[in-house]
Each structure stands twice: as C-alpha cells, then as structure tokens.
C-alpha cells in the first residue's frame, strides 16, 4: 500500500431543522461531525460516502494532529489506495447517537440544558441515512458516485439505495446482512444487559451522576469483540497459551486469550472513552434494521426502486455476518436485475477481516472502484 | 475496444441472439461475456470460483459472482427462465454432478450452450486400446491423477443423457482442436470430433 492522506481535520455541520425519527421522536436540531479527503471535481460527480460500523466514527483515514494511529480504514482509503483520494472526494460522517462529535447521548439537550444521557432518542439506520442526506445537500452533491460501508455501515448503504435510489450510482456492501438473526440480537442483548446491570449505570444518567459504567461497557465490548474473531484465528493467535509458566488454579487470568479480551474491553471503556449509552443505541439500531419488513418481508421488493449498481463482499470465516447472509443480499439484488458483483474473500480473521489488509479483498475493491472512477470521468 | 477471442467463443457468439440475457458459468476472466456485451449487446452475469479471474472479469466490467458450482445451487440465485442462454464452456467435465447442473441450467435458462472435449475421439480410444494407458492429448493434457476432468464423456454419452432427461439438442457443432470442422467430423463426429458445442433445451 502507498502513503496516507496525511493530517486531516474534522468539520461540523449544524442543522437547525428538526429531524423526524422513525421512532416518532423529534430531534429538534443536531450536529454532524464529518471529514472529507480529496477534491470534489468540477462536475461534482466523484463523491464517495463512507458509512461507519458500530464503534467507528468519521475519522476513516489519515491522521489527526498529534495522533500516532490513523483512521479506521486507512489501509483502503488514501492516495493510490482502493478508494483513491487522487480521484475521489471522500466523505464520512459520524452517526447520530454516537459519542464522537455528532449529536448523541453525551451532547447537551438544548431543551433541558443538561446532558441527554438516556433521554437521547432511539435512532435507526433510516434516521442516519436521512441525516447523511442533509450533509449531501450541504455539500451540494447531486449524487454519490458510491456509498460504501462494512458491517453496520453496509446496512446503511442498502438503506441509502432503498430510501434515496436516485442519489447513488454504486453501493458497496461489505460483511453485512439484510437483517440480524436471532443469534445476532441475542449477543446484542447480553451486551446491553452487561451495561445496564452495572451499578454505575444510573438508569443511563451516569454522566449526570459523575460516573461511567466502565465494567459493564468493557464486558459488552469483550462479548462483541469475540463475535468479530474466528475460532481458527483465536486458536492460531492464542491457543491455550498461559500467561504465567504454570497453572495457578485460581480465578485470576490464566490464559493469554483471557488477558487479551480483558485488555480489549478495558481499552474500549477507558482509553477510548466510548459512551455506554451510545453502545446501547448502536446495538438497538442494528437489531431494528430490517428494510424488507416495510415491504411485506419481501427482500426483493425492498430493492424494487433501487437504481445503483452493487458490489457485495463477504469473508469466509465471518460467522457474525456469514457469506450466506451476503448471498441473500445478492439474491435480492439479482431479483431486480440489478448489476451486481459478489466476492467471497478467503480470510481467517472473522468479521474483522473487512478492516484488515488482504490481497484478494484489495484486488476486488480496487477493480470495482476503477469502474466507478471510469464512470465519473465519462460523465 | 475490439478484442480477439477464441474460435470457440466466436462459434458460441454466432448462436446468441442480440439483446438477450446470458449467464456464463465458469466465466473465467469474462472474455466471452465482454465480447457478447460489445458485439451482441447482451446483458448478463458471470459465475467464477477463482479469485484472480474474478478480479480480471470485474476489470472488464462484468457482473461476476464468485461462486462454487459444486456446492451452490444456481436456483438459489435465479428464478426459473431468468436467462435466454446459460452458457458453460469446457466445464461440464470438471463439476461433481454434470447431470444435476444440466437440470438447473435448463431451469433458469430457456436454452443452454455447452462445450466439452470428446473422450470418444479416436486418439483417446487408440491410447487406451493400444497402450493400455489413460489418454493424454492436446485437448486433455493431464495425467489421470492430476486431472480436474473428473467426468469425461463422449458425444454419444452426452446425447444419451439428454435423451434420458427429455432434453432436445437444438444445434451441435463438432470441431477439432483448432476449431475447424470437416466432412469426416460431420459423418463420424464421435470418432473424429475433438470438441463439441451443443445448444440444448427442455423438450416441451
């Protein structure tokens, strides 16, 4: 891979119009934090929207001043990378309800002057897409060249194609599903119970109470993290390796894998300072995602108005959103005679594979983006 | 963008009506579909198991679906009669159940175009009879132990299967390894033909 985009700076769009949410609630006004990379061309037709996953944010590529770690998809976005910032104008916004700069549970509720906390309304994929459409209008972009996302981000891509069919030419859906399975929802529910049963949760008003449910959030992350990895990969990385040279026969950390998971949970809840209410909201949005439910549970009918062409990608060892789930997406698109490419990438990294370097994945991504790029030039 | 294609693909293209819908099973790098799109204005999809070929096909602008024809059921992707033609070149002999695949091809497509090497060609027969060894030829250059061709058949075998299944042979072209035909091949196809192109459909 080639160099990074360099130092990047987030921007904020304040929207004064109220946003009517799917739940029936109204968000009177809101901020969207976003970043852009590359240049919008004269025809304004080379803009790519990136949608982030559960714990992701608007910082996709490049470095923030003073940071030593780049954005979460730096391997795939930048000069000379599959999403080449020499050709594309890349936009990524932080989802509403997040804790990374867009309005969410850690923001001040203008009606009360206090932190929203648990009072922040439940948001869904549709709400996110609706708010991203405001950002599109603000940037004066008629149509995205492509909307791209992995996992929960992939769900937003599909929602875009359903809700705003004329606003995107391509959808790239990576390691996603048309809806969560009972098992997926169950994992989310255990994560939520872990957070909500932490004594520091205070019915969600923990910021008011001057504390955070760190323990519960760390547990939720440990569980989530497990579902992102594959059995084979964990076996290869940790096996039954011990932390000390012999067993202690105690409840202390004995195996390396325990230590690793605890570290991941701890880092998420403290160093990364993720908000517990945000975690609850994001998992709920995932649970509710089911676009076909508005079309009589007919997956194909959901895409009837879709105009975009699609690339769908899955990873062989992903058991959270397995290749079979991606094939359901492909089937629903094919039913509507939509142009679609599908790749099933060999990887041992489970669901996390969509974030990691992989030659086949990169090749597919690059080849497809070349097509998107050629169309921009021809227009 | 003009491109050179193999004589076999040219023969297939001659059988494809303009503006039709085509599915190419084992589409490789997408050469055939890309040629058909340009010269016959067809719309279609390709299926291919090999990751590198998937990338090459994608670069040609083909709608390519990475798929294993042995483990995945085509009817999970496509409704009956989704295509005018389902094409499969030089792949019938490598799949695990050619007979079942043929059924599925003719369920999702109105017609199928299939090409495969003839195991009944005199060179094959001669090597088996005279040397007592499994044949190795230009069209089938493998050893018995490393060949991907696990279901080789003769033209007569294929036609017998079609008969059994109520499949009609709409057209057949028999050629040598250079994709030329001759009077002899027309008279004794199963003995002198090396490669056959069949266009088949379900008998009503």
Interface residues (C-beta under 8 A of the other chain):
Chain A: X327 X330 X331 X334 X335 X339 X340 X341 X342 X343 X344 X345 X346 X360 X363 X364 X367 X368 X370 X371
Chain B: X45 X51 X52 X54 X55 X58 X59 X61 X62 X63 X64 X65 X66 X67 X72 X76 X77 X78 X79
